[in-house]
Structure formats: structure tokens, C-alpha cells
Amino acid sequence: MTQYGGDTNEIGSATSQDFHADAFTAELVSTAANNIWTVEVEAGGTFAYALRRTGSDRAFRVEFDLTKPIETPLTPWGAEAGN
């Protein structure tokens, strides 16, 4: 929607890819110019999303355990089922 994001600058692997902040993102949010987002998938194991900012100690990572399914939540109030 905002085009905030990044592009790949190098070849990733079968399980991991980095996305460096693109020019539009740097213009939109100047502090994000050095952001690198990483997506990792270990088939049947974990899905990970990470963000780091080069030149700083800022880093964030979250992992989802794909081996433990969760129940689908109920449709929120005001939403149409199936959307």
C-alpha cells in the first residue's frame, strides 16, 4: 500500500533471503534507509522474520513454530466470513 520495503541485493539461499531498503523507503522514512529485512523458512520447522539496521545495534527477530498448529480464530465482529 505504501510501497515501504526492500529489494534483494544478492542471491539468497533455499531457506533465507535478505531485502535491503529501497530508494522509496529511504525517502519515505529516512531512518529506514539502512534497514535489512530477512525472511527464513525451515520447511516443517520454523518461519522467521527479522529486521536489522546496519550501522546501529537495532535488531528484531520473531520465529513461528510451524510444527504446532493453532486454531483459526473466530471471525472478528463486523467482518464478513470468508474474507
Helices and strands as residue ranges (DSSP letters): E 6-7, E 16-21, H 23-28, G 30-32, E 35-42, E 46-53, E 59-65
